[in-house]
Amino acid sequence: MATLMALMGQNMILTTAFTAWFIAQILKTFTSYWIHGTVKFERLVGAGGMPSSHTALVVSLAWAVGLHDGFGSSLFAVTIVLAGIVMYDAAGVRRAAGKQAKVINKLVRQLRVEHTVHDITLKELLGHSPIEVFAGACLGIAVAYGFIFF
């Protein structure tokens, strides 16, 4: 297991992707504090928020592969398709699920007043706005350039 971890640490493309994810998670914590005025440590690991860490991870992976193996390589094609799917999911499917959770939570609060439903709360911050996805993509590209050229 230690050998596997050492080999993974030597993989520049994998390190690039995880670094982009980590930076995005840290930035989410700061942007959440800036917006809400309180530190929410859940932002360090939670979904949603600015920038999209999922997008930063997959775009950094794709861009690092493109810079390393060439933008015409088959591996770049695979990673860019993966990035597109993840970004669509983040801004589309997961965002819609978060909006639905918000409506359901409102209904539950109203029904709770009438004592006709038990206390349940769904997580509302699941997806990303298009600007959060765009910011994650920009971060991913910047991190990939940083690792490949510096």
KABELMO-V12566 format. One record per run of one state. SS is the DSSP state (A for helix, B for strand, O for the rest). FROM is the first residue (numbers start at 1). TO is the last residue. If there is no record, write none. Layout:
SS|FROM|TO, SS|FROM|TO
This chain:
O|1|1, A|2|10, O|11|11, A|12|36, O|37|40, A|41|44, O|45|52, A|53|69, O|70|73, A|74|113, O|114|129, A|130|149, O|150|150
